[in-house]
């Protein structure tokens, strides 16, 4: 039996209204993505320079005597790992596709890989989704932060950065992993889990961005630095800035990926709405045609009965 014309028509209007909302949300997410990409480019140049300077100092110190290494900040100190910290960055809201689930899944895989559990792991969470997930499962969340703006500034997240570094120095955890969604392009992002603390040459290499095709054939020449008054006097400041740049850079990267995921999710929702509208309109036309056919049949039957 064909569906009621009024019912199908209401479904069409409702789906069209939903499509207008998803289309508007897609436009908003795209605008936010463009804005944060412009902001991130300038910061990436700063972070790369800090990493380059620190890497040069680490290499120079590797050839000096052991006493000089005592002047390094505690972020370089390797100590027995009793507690592992994981800084997880998720979103505060939904409607971002698989953005949050991918981060949480990869975080759990990392715990399994390193034989971590709720007794030897502490969590620092940025974003309501991750906070609620780990709290509901009885994990030890020692720090949480929600309400990161769409285009976060360093001033806004300074408290997160300072608290993370201070917790490591205070021994709340003996090593720290970052888990977040890394933005590749507007279609692709992947979860990145990297060791942030203690700082080492390996960790500084792991977070290097991929080389673009344009620069793949170019030979990079490392600059030589002169330090005044000395590298030992500067290193403690640079190491702290490097650690802070990692946390802030991860937040920027994750937010970029979030806006991209949101735009893609809303685009898919709009496409699905178009398909539903097309199917409903076909259903409406069939129901309308059936109603007309029924009406003609009744009229013809009535005329025949009068003859």
DACOR-V794320 format. One record per pair of residues at least 12 apart in sequence whose C-alpha atoms are under 6 Angstrom apart, sorted by the first residue. I is the first residue (numbers start at 1). GAP is how many residues later the second one is. D is the distance in Angstrom with one decimal. If there is no record, write none. Layout:
# DACOR-V794320
i-><I,I>
gap-><GAP,GAP>
d-><D,D>
This chain:
# DACOR-V794320
i-><2,8,12,19,19,22,22,26,26,29,29,30,33,33,36,47,72,73,75,75,76,76,81,83,83,83,83,84,84,84,84,85,85,85,85,85,86,86,86,86,87,87,87,87,88,88,89,89,90,90,91,92,92,92,96,96,96,97,103,103,118,122,122,123,123,124,124,124,124,125,126,126,126,127,128,161,175,175,176,176,176,177,177,177,178,178,179,179,180,180,181,182,182,183,183,186>
gap-><285,276,265,251,254,244,248,237,240,230,234,233,223,226,115,198,164,163,123,124,122,123,93,37,38,90,91,37,89,90,91,36,37,38,88,91,37,90,91,92,36,37,38,91,37,91,37,91,37,40,36,35,36,37,165,166,169,168,77,88,21,18,19,18,19,17,18,19,20,19,18,19,20,19,18,83,22,23,19,20,21,17,18,19,15,16,13,14,12,74,73,71,72,70,74,74>
d-><5.3,5.9,5.8,5.3,5.8,5.2,5.8,4.6,5.2,5.3,5.2,5.9,6.0,5.4,5.5,5.9,5.8,4.9,5.2,5.8,5.2,5.0,5.2,4.9,5.5,4.7,5.6,4.8,5.3,5.9,5.2,5.8,4.9,5.7,5.4,4.5,5.0,5.6,4.7,5.9,6.0,4.6,5.8,4.9,4.9,4.9,4.8,5.2,4.8,5.6,4.7,4.7,4.5,5.8,5.2,4.2,5.9,5.3,5.9,5.9,5.2,5.1,5.8,4.6,6.0,5.9,6.0,4.7,5.8,4.7,5.8,4.8,5.9,4.8,5.7,5.5,5.2,5.9,6.0,5.5,5.0,5.5,4.4,5.5,5.4,5.3,5.8,4.4,5.6,5.9,5.1,5.7,6.0,6.0,4.7,5.6>
